[in-house]
Amino acid sequence: MLADRIAAEDLGATVPERDPQALAGALQRVLTRGRSVYAERLAAAAQDYEWPRALRRLVAFATATGERPVPLGDDAPRRPGHAARDHGYRAVKGALNAAGVRDWPRGLTGA
């Protein structure tokens, strides 16, 4: 969970939802400490959320062939991975295109 990571790595502050007093206190603490306290750790953590890294596992999952049949609604199993791989690829491609990521999977695999 992102809030746990923020607390564990001192990336900023988290507050309970709908708690304006906690929010005000957290803002005051973060602003008092200053940007330089967080900058290096935030830059390192931000790399984990860049598209190529964040989507690598999703792309691997969606394009994996698998070893077992996948039921596709009519209870008739298909060849392992065939339809699921094709559907997963199209779903991921559509989501990435909608997000503006065009150079994939090459851009995600480093190829």
DSSP file (Angstrom, degrees, kcal/mol; ACC not computed):
  #  RESIDUE AA STRUCTURE BP1 BP2  ACC     N-H-->O    O-->H-N    N-H-->O    O-->H-N    TCO  KAPPA ALPHA  PHI   PSI    X-CA   Y-CA   Z-CA
    1    1 A M     >        0   0    0      0, 0.0     4,-1.8     0, 0.0     3,-0.3   0.000 360.0 360.0 360.0 139.1    0.0    0.0    0.0
    2    2 A L  H  >  +     0   0    0      1,-0.2     4,-2.6     2,-0.2     5,-0.2   0.879 360.0  56.5 -61.6 -39.9    1.3    3.4   -0.9
    3    3 A A  H  > S+     0   0    0      1,-0.2     4,-2.1     2,-0.2    -1,-0.2   0.892 106.5  50.9 -60.5 -39.0    0.6    4.9    2.5
    4    4 A D  H  > S+     0   0    0     -3,-0.3     4,-2.8     1,-0.2    -1,-0.2   0.903 110.7  48.6 -64.0 -40.7    2.7    2.2    4.2
    5    5 A R  H  X S+     0   0    0     -4,-1.8     4,-2.6     2,-0.2    -2,-0.2   0.912 108.5  53.4 -66.5 -41.3    5.6    2.9    1.8
    6    6 A I  H  <>S+     0   0    0     -4,-2.6     5,-2.2     1,-0.2     6,-0.6   0.922 114.7  41.7 -58.4 -44.5    5.3    6.7    2.5
    7    7 A A  H ><5S+     0   0    0     -4,-2.1     3,-0.7     3,-0.2    -2,-0.2   0.929 116.0  47.9 -68.9 -45.6    5.6    6.0    6.2
    8    8 A A  H 3<5S+     0   0    0     -4,-2.8    -2,-0.2     1,-0.2    -1,-0.2   0.856 121.5  34.7 -66.0 -36.1    8.3    3.4    6.0
    9    9 A E  T 3<5S-     0   0    0     -4,-2.6    -1,-0.2    -5,-0.2    -2,-0.2   0.317 105.5-121.3-103.4   8.0   10.6    5.4    3.6
   10   10 A D  T < 5 +     0   0    0     -3,-0.7    -3,-0.2    -4,-0.5    -4,-0.1   0.942  58.5 150.8  50.3  55.1    9.8    8.8    5.0
   11   11 A L      < -     0   0    0     -5,-2.2     2,-0.3    -6,-0.2    -4,-0.1   0.495  67.9 -62.5 -92.0  -5.7    8.5   10.1    1.7
   12   12 A G  S    S-     0   0    0     -6,-0.6     2,-0.3    -5,-0.0    -1,-0.1  -0.939  73.1 -54.1 160.0-138.2    6.1   12.6    3.1
   13   13 A A        -     0   0    0     -2,-0.3     2,-0.3    -3,-0.1    -6,-0.0  -0.983  32.4-158.2-139.9 149.5    3.0   12.3    5.3
   14   14 A T        -     0   0    0     -2,-0.3    -2,-0.0   -11,-0.1   -11,-0.0  -0.927  11.8-171.3-123.3 153.6   -0.2   10.4    5.3
   15   15 A V        -     0   0    0     -2,-0.3     3,-0.1    11,-0.0     2,-0.1  -0.960  32.7 -92.4-140.0 156.5   -3.4   11.3    7.1
   16   16 A P    >   -     0   0    0      0, 0.0     3,-0.9     0, 0.0     7,-0.1  -0.390  55.6 -95.2 -64.9 148.1   -6.8    9.7    7.8
   17   17 A E  T 3  S+     0   0    0      1,-0.2     0, 0.0    -2,-0.1     0, 0.0  -0.345 105.5  15.1 -65.4 147.2   -9.4   10.6    5.2
   18   18 A R  T 3  S+     0   0    0      1,-0.1    -1,-0.2    -3,-0.1     0, 0.0   0.813  89.9 124.7  59.5  36.3  -11.8   13.5    6.1
   19   19 A D    <>  +     0   0    0     -3,-0.9     4,-2.3     1,-0.1     5,-0.2  -0.771  32.0 176.4-124.1  85.7   -9.5   14.7    8.9
   20   20 A P  H  > S+     0   0    0      0, 0.0     4,-2.6     0, 0.0     5,-0.2   0.828  80.3  54.5 -62.6 -32.3   -8.7   18.4    8.2
   21   21 A Q  H  > S+     0   0    0      2,-0.2     4,-2.4     1,-0.2     5,-0.2   0.926 109.7  46.8 -67.2 -42.8   -6.8   18.9   11.5
   22   22 A A  H  > S+     0   0    0      2,-0.2     4,-2.6     1,-0.2    -1,-0.2   0.897 112.7  50.9 -64.1 -39.1   -4.5   15.9   10.6
   23   23 A L  H  X S+     0   0    0     -4,-2.3     4,-2.7     2,-0.2     5,-0.2   0.927 110.0  48.8 -63.7 -44.9   -4.1   17.3    7.1
   24   24 A A  H  X S+     0   0    0     -4,-2.6     4,-2.3     1,-0.2    -2,-0.2   0.920 113.2  47.5 -61.2 -43.7   -3.2   20.7    8.4
   25   25 A G  H  X S+     0   0    0     -4,-2.4     4,-2.4     2,-0.2    -2,-0.2   0.908 112.4  48.9 -64.2 -42.1   -0.7   19.2   10.9
   26   26 A A  H  X S+     0   0    0     -4,-2.6     4,-2.7     2,-0.2     5,-0.2   0.915 111.2  49.8 -65.2 -43.2    0.9   17.0    8.2
   27   27 A L  H  X S+     0   0    0     -4,-2.7     4,-2.8     1,-0.2     5,-0.3   0.921 110.7  50.2 -60.7 -43.4    1.2   19.9    5.8
   28   28 A Q  H  X S+     0   0    0     -4,-2.3     4,-2.3    -5,-0.2    -2,-0.2   0.926 112.4  46.8 -62.1 -44.2    2.9   22.0    8.4
   29   29 A R  H  X S+     0   0    0     -4,-2.4     4,-2.2     2,-0.2    -2,-0.2   0.936 115.3  44.9 -63.0 -46.7    5.4   19.2    9.3
   30   30 A V  H  X S+     0   0    0     -4,-2.7     4,-1.8     1,-0.2    -2,-0.2   0.925 116.0  45.9 -65.7 -44.4    6.2   18.5    5.6
   31   31 A L  H  < S+     0   0    0     -4,-2.8    -1,-0.2    -5,-0.2    -2,-0.2   0.861 111.5  52.6 -68.0 -34.5    6.6   22.2    4.7
   32   32 A T  H  < S+     0   0    0     -4,-2.3    -1,-0.2    -5,-0.3    -2,-0.2   0.904 108.9  49.5 -67.0 -40.9    8.6   22.9    7.8
   33   33 A R  H  < S-     0   0    0     -4,-2.2     4,-0.2    -5,-0.2    -2,-0.2   0.864 109.6-139.8 -67.4 -35.0   11.1   20.1    7.0
   34   34 A G    >X  -     0   0    0     -4,-1.8     3,-1.0    -5,-0.2     4,-0.6   0.058  19.7 -77.3  93.6 158.3   11.4   21.4    3.5
   35   35 A R  H >> S+     0   0    0      1,-0.2     4,-2.1     2,-0.2     3,-1.1   0.839 119.7  64.6 -60.1 -38.7   11.7   19.9    0.0
   36   36 A S  H 3> S+     0   0    0      1,-0.3     4,-0.5     2,-0.2    -1,-0.2   0.783  93.9  61.8 -62.8 -26.5   15.3   18.9    0.3
   37   37 A V  H <4 S+     0   0    0     -3,-1.0    -1,-0.3    -4,-0.2     4,-0.3   0.857 118.4  26.7 -65.4 -34.3   14.5   16.4    3.1
   38   38 A Y  H <X S+     0   0    0     -3,-1.1     4,-2.8    -4,-0.6     5,-0.3   0.668  97.6  89.7-102.1 -20.7   12.3   14.4    0.7
   39   39 A A  H  X S+     0   0    0     -4,-2.1     4,-2.3     1,-0.2     5,-0.2   0.863  89.6  42.7 -54.8 -50.8   13.7   15.1   -2.8
   40   40 A E  H  X S+     0   0    0     -4,-0.5     4,-1.9     1,-0.2    -1,-0.2   0.927 117.8  45.1 -65.9 -44.9   16.2   12.3   -3.1
   41   41 A R  H  > S+     0   0    0     -4,-0.3     4,-2.5     1,-0.2    -1,-0.2   0.891 113.6  50.6 -66.6 -38.4   14.0    9.6   -1.6
   42   42 A L  H  X S+     0   0    0     -4,-2.8     4,-2.6     2,-0.2    -1,-0.2   0.901 108.4  52.1 -66.1 -39.8   11.0   10.7   -3.7
   43   43 A A  H  X S+     0   0    0     -4,-2.3     4,-0.9    -5,-0.3    -1,-0.2   0.910 112.2  46.0 -62.5 -41.4   13.1   10.7   -6.9
   44   44 A A  H >< S+     0   0    0     -4,-1.9     3,-0.6     1,-0.2     4,-0.4   0.924 115.0  46.3 -66.9 -44.1   14.2    7.1   -6.2
   45   45 A A  H >< S+     0   0    0     -4,-2.5     3,-1.4     1,-0.2     4,-0.4   0.855 103.0  64.6 -67.1 -34.7   10.6    6.0   -5.3
   46   46 A A  H >< S+     0   0    0     -4,-2.6     3,-1.6     1,-0.3     4,-0.3   0.801  89.0  68.1 -60.6 -29.5    9.2    7.7   -8.3
   47   47 A Q  G X< S+     0   0    0     -4,-0.9     3,-1.1    -3,-0.6    -1,-0.3   0.819  92.0  60.6 -61.1 -30.2   11.1    5.3  -10.6
   48   48 A D  G <  S+     0   0    0     -3,-1.4    -1,-0.3    -4,-0.4    -2,-0.2   0.683 105.2  48.9 -69.7 -16.3    8.9    2.4   -9.4
   49   49 A Y  G <  S+     0   0    0     -3,-1.6    -1,-0.2    -4,-0.4    -2,-0.2   0.307  80.7 116.3-108.6   7.3    5.9    4.2  -10.7
   50   50 A E  S X> S-     0   0    0     -3,-1.1     4,-2.9    -4,-0.3     3,-0.5  -0.515  78.6-110.0 -73.0 147.8    7.2    5.0  -14.2
   51   51 A W  H 3> S+     0   0    0      1,-0.2     4,-2.4     2,-0.2     5,-0.3   0.867 112.5  53.0 -49.4 -51.0    5.2    3.3  -17.0
   52   52 A P  H 3> S+     0   0    0      0, 0.0     4,-0.6     0, 0.0    -1,-0.2   0.906 118.4  35.4 -58.0 -41.3    7.8    0.8  -18.1
   53   53 A R  H X> S+     0   0    0     -3,-0.5     3,-0.6    -6,-0.3     4,-0.5   0.923 117.6  50.7 -77.8 -44.3    8.4   -0.5  -14.6
   54   54 A A  H 3< S+     0   0    0     -4,-2.9     4,-0.4     1,-0.2     3,-0.2   0.843 116.9  40.2 -64.2 -33.7    4.9   -0.3  -13.3
   55   55 A L  H 3X S+     0   0    0     -4,-2.4     4,-2.8    -5,-0.3     5,-0.3   0.546  88.3  92.2 -94.2  -7.1    3.4   -2.1  -16.3
   56   56 A R  H <X S+     0   0    0     -4,-0.6     4,-2.3    -3,-0.6    -1,-0.2   0.908  90.1  44.6 -55.0 -46.6    6.1   -4.8  -16.8
   57   57 A R  H  X S+     0   0    0     -4,-0.5     4,-2.3    -3,-0.2    -1,-0.2   0.882 113.3  50.9 -68.0 -37.6    4.3   -7.3  -14.6
   58   58 A L  H  > S+     0   0    0     -4,-0.4     4,-2.7     2,-0.2    -2,-0.2   0.929 111.7  47.1 -65.2 -44.5    0.9   -6.7  -16.2
   59   59 A V  H  X S+     0   0    0     -4,-2.8     4,-1.9     1,-0.2    -2,-0.2   0.916 111.8  50.8 -63.4 -42.8    2.4   -7.1  -19.7
   60   60 A A  H  X S+     0   0    0     -4,-2.3     4,-0.7    -5,-0.3    -1,-0.2   0.911 113.0  46.5 -61.1 -42.1    4.1  -10.3  -18.7
   61   61 A F  H >< S+     0   0    0     -4,-2.3     3,-0.7     1,-0.2    -2,-0.2   0.931 113.5  47.5 -64.9 -46.4    0.9  -11.7  -17.2
   62   62 A A  H 3< S+     0   0    0     -4,-2.7    27,-0.4     1,-0.2    26,-0.2   0.775 117.6  41.2 -70.4 -26.1   -1.2  -10.7  -20.2
   63   63 A T  H 3< S+     0   0    0     -4,-1.9    -1,-0.2    -5,-0.2    -2,-0.2   0.447  85.8 116.6-102.4   0.0    1.2  -12.1  -22.7
   64   64 A A    <<  -     0   0    0     -4,-0.7    24,-0.1    -3,-0.7    -3,-0.0  -0.411  59.7-143.3 -68.3 143.1    2.1  -15.4  -20.9
   65   65 A T        -     0   0    0     -2,-0.1    20,-0.2     1,-0.1    -1,-0.1   0.834  32.4-156.0 -78.2 -32.3    1.1  -18.5  -22.7
   66   66 A G        -     0   0    0      1,-0.1    -1,-0.1    15,-0.1    16,-0.0   0.062  19.1-115.8  75.9 167.7    0.2  -20.5  -19.6
   67   67 A E  S    S+     0   0    0      2,-0.1    -1,-0.1    14,-0.1    -2,-0.0   0.378  84.9  64.4-121.9  -1.1    0.1  -24.2  -19.1
   68   68 A R  S    S-     0   0    0     11,-0.1    13,-0.7    -3,-0.1    -1,-0.0  -0.921  86.6 -95.5-129.2 153.5   -3.6  -24.9  -18.4
   69   69 A P        -     0   0    0      0, 0.0    10,-0.1     0, 0.0    -2,-0.1  -0.272  32.8-142.5 -62.3 149.7   -6.8  -24.6  -20.4
   70   70 A V        -     0   0    0      8,-0.4     8,-0.8     9,-0.2     2,-0.2  -0.964  11.5-133.9-117.5 115.9   -8.8  -21.4  -19.9
   71   71 A P        -     0   0    0      0, 0.0     0, 0.0     0, 0.0     0, 0.0  -0.490  15.6-163.4 -68.3 136.7  -12.6  -21.8  -19.9
   72   72 A L        -     0   0    0      4,-0.5     2,-0.3    -2,-0.2    -2,-0.0  -0.224  54.1 -78.7-119.4  43.6  -14.2  -19.0  -22.0
   73   73 A G  S    S+     0   0    0      1,-0.1     0, 0.0     0, 0.0     0, 0.0  -0.133 124.5  70.8  96.5 -39.0  -17.8  -19.0  -21.0
   74   74 A D  S    S-     0   0    0     -2,-0.3    -1,-0.1     2,-0.2     0, 0.0   0.259 105.2-117.7 -95.9  14.7  -19.1  -22.0  -22.9
   75   75 A D  S    S+     0   0    0      1,-0.2    -1,-0.0     0, 0.0     0, 0.0   0.578  77.3 125.5  62.7  12.2  -17.2  -24.3  -20.6
   76   76 A A        -     0   0    0     -6,-0.1    -4,-0.5     0, 0.0    -2,-0.2  -0.883  58.6-136.0-101.4 109.5  -15.2  -25.6  -23.5
   77   77 A P        -     0   0    0      0, 0.0     2,-0.2     0, 0.0     0, 0.0  -0.305  17.5-150.7 -63.2 146.5  -11.5  -25.3  -22.7
   78   78 A R        -     0   0    0     -8,-0.8    -8,-0.4     1,-0.2     3,-0.1  -0.551  41.1 -61.3-105.0 174.6   -9.3  -23.9  -25.4
   79   79 A R  S >  S-     0   0    0     -2,-0.2     3,-1.6     1,-0.2     4,-0.5  -0.299  77.8 -81.2 -53.3 141.7   -5.6  -24.6  -26.1
   80   80 A P  T 3  S-     0   0    0      0, 0.0    -1,-0.2     0, 0.0   -14,-0.1  -0.233 108.3  -9.1 -52.6 123.3   -3.6  -23.4  -23.1
   81   81 A G  T 3> S+     0   0    0    -13,-0.7     4,-2.5    -3,-0.1     5,-0.3   0.232 102.2 113.5  80.6 -15.2   -3.0  -19.7  -23.2
   82   82 A H  H <> S+     0   0    0     -3,-1.6     4,-2.1     2,-0.2     5,-0.2   0.973  86.3  21.9 -59.9 -67.8   -4.4  -19.2  -26.8
   83   83 A A  H  > S+     0   0    0     -4,-0.5     4,-3.1     1,-0.2     5,-0.3   0.892 125.7  52.8 -70.2 -38.6   -7.5  -17.2  -26.3
   84   84 A A  H  > S+     0   0    0      1,-0.2     4,-3.0     2,-0.2     5,-0.2   0.911 109.9  48.7 -63.3 -40.9   -6.5  -15.8  -23.0
   85   85 A R  H  X S+     0   0    0     -4,-2.5     4,-2.6     2,-0.2    -1,-0.2   0.937 114.0  45.9 -63.9 -45.9   -3.1  -14.6  -24.4
   86   86 A D  H  X S+     0   0    0     -4,-2.1     4,-2.3    -5,-0.3    -2,-0.2   0.931 116.4  44.6 -63.5 -45.9   -4.8  -12.9  -27.4
   87   87 A H  H  X S+     0   0    0     -4,-3.1     4,-2.6     2,-0.2    -2,-0.2   0.922 114.3  49.6 -64.3 -43.9   -7.5  -11.3  -25.2
   88   88 A G  H  X S+     0   0    0     -4,-3.0     4,-2.7    -5,-0.3     5,-0.2   0.906 110.5  50.4 -61.4 -42.0   -5.0  -10.2  -22.6
   89   89 A Y  H  X S+     0   0    0     -4,-2.6     4,-2.8   -27,-0.4    -1,-0.2   0.937 112.5  46.0 -61.9 -47.1   -2.7   -8.7  -25.3
   90   90 A R  H  X S+     0   0    0     -4,-2.3     4,-2.4     2,-0.2    -2,-0.2   0.891 113.1  50.1 -65.1 -38.2   -5.6   -6.8  -26.8
   91   91 A A  H  X S+     0   0    0     -4,-2.6     4,-2.2     2,-0.2    -2,-0.2   0.933 114.4  43.3 -65.4 -45.5   -6.8   -5.5  -23.4
   92   92 A V  H  X S+     0   0    0     -4,-2.7     4,-2.8     2,-0.2     5,-0.2   0.920 113.4  52.0 -66.5 -42.9   -3.3   -4.4  -22.4
   93   93 A K  H  X S+     0   0    0     -4,-2.8     4,-2.7    -5,-0.2     5,-0.2   0.918 110.8  48.0 -59.9 -44.1   -2.7   -2.8  -25.8
   94   94 A G  H  X S+     0   0    0     -4,-2.4     4,-2.3    -5,-0.2    -1,-0.2   0.912 113.0  47.5 -63.2 -42.5   -5.9   -0.9  -25.6
   95   95 A A  H  X S+     0   0    0     -4,-2.2     4,-1.5     2,-0.2    -2,-0.2   0.913 114.1  46.6 -66.0 -42.1   -5.3    0.4  -22.1
   96   96 A L  H  <>S+     0   0    0     -4,-2.8     5,-2.8     2,-0.2     4,-0.4   0.912 112.0  50.2 -67.9 -41.5   -1.7    1.4  -22.9
   97   97 A N  H ><5S+     0   0    0     -4,-2.7     3,-1.3    -5,-0.2    -1,-0.2   0.914 109.3  51.9 -61.4 -41.5   -2.8    3.2  -26.1
   98   98 A A  H 3<5S+     0   0    0     -4,-2.3    -1,-0.2     1,-0.3    -2,-0.2   0.828 109.3  50.7 -62.9 -31.1   -5.5    5.0  -24.2
   99   99 A A  T 3<5S-     0   0    0     -4,-1.5    -1,-0.3     2,-0.2    -2,-0.2   0.462 122.4-107.7 -85.9  -1.1   -2.9    6.1  -21.7
  100  100 A G  T < 5S+     0   0    0     -3,-1.3     2,-0.9    -4,-0.4    -3,-0.2   0.572  75.2 136.8  88.7   8.5   -0.6    7.4  -24.5
  101  101 A V      < +     0   0    0     -5,-2.8    -1,-0.3    -6,-0.2    -2,-0.2  -0.808  15.4 156.9 -91.5 108.1    2.0    4.6  -24.3
  102  102 A R        +     0   0    0     -2,-0.9     2,-1.6     1,-0.2    -1,-0.2   0.754  52.0  72.4-103.8 -29.4    2.6    3.7  -27.9
  103  103 A D  S  > S+     0   0    0      2,-0.1     4,-1.5     3,-0.1    -1,-0.2  -0.495  80.0 167.5 -93.4  68.4    6.1    2.1  -27.9
  104  104 A W  T  4  +     0   0    0     -2,-1.6   -11,-0.0     2,-0.2    -8,-0.0  -0.945  45.4   8.0-137.6 158.1    5.3   -1.2  -26.3
  105  105 A P  T >> S+     0   0    0      0, 0.0     4,-2.2     0, 0.0     3,-1.1  -0.994 129.6  52.7 -76.5  -7.6    6.1   -4.0  -25.6
  106  106 A R  H 3>>S+     0   0    0      1,-0.3     4,-1.4     2,-0.2     5,-0.8   0.910 110.1  49.9 -53.4 -44.5    9.5   -3.0  -26.9
  107  107 A G  H 3<5S+     0   0    0     -4,-1.5    -1,-0.3     1,-0.2    -3,-0.2   0.734 114.4  45.5 -67.2 -21.9    9.6    0.1  -24.7
  108  108 A L  H <45S+     0   0    0     -3,-1.1    -1,-0.2     1,-0.1    -2,-0.2   0.738 115.9  42.9 -92.2 -25.8    8.7   -2.0  -21.6
  109  109 A T  H  <5S-     0   0    0     -4,-2.2    -2,-0.2    -3,-0.1    -3,-0.2   0.580 103.6-121.8 -97.7 -10.1   11.1   -4.9  -22.2
  110  110 A G  T  <5       0   0    0     -4,-1.4    -3,-0.2    -5,-0.3    -4,-0.1   0.579 360.0 360.0  81.3   8.6   14.1   -2.8  -23.2
  111  111 A A      <       0   0    0     -5,-0.8    -4,-0.1    -6,-0.3    -5,-0.1   0.478 360.0 360.0 -74.0 360.0   14.3   -4.6  -26.6
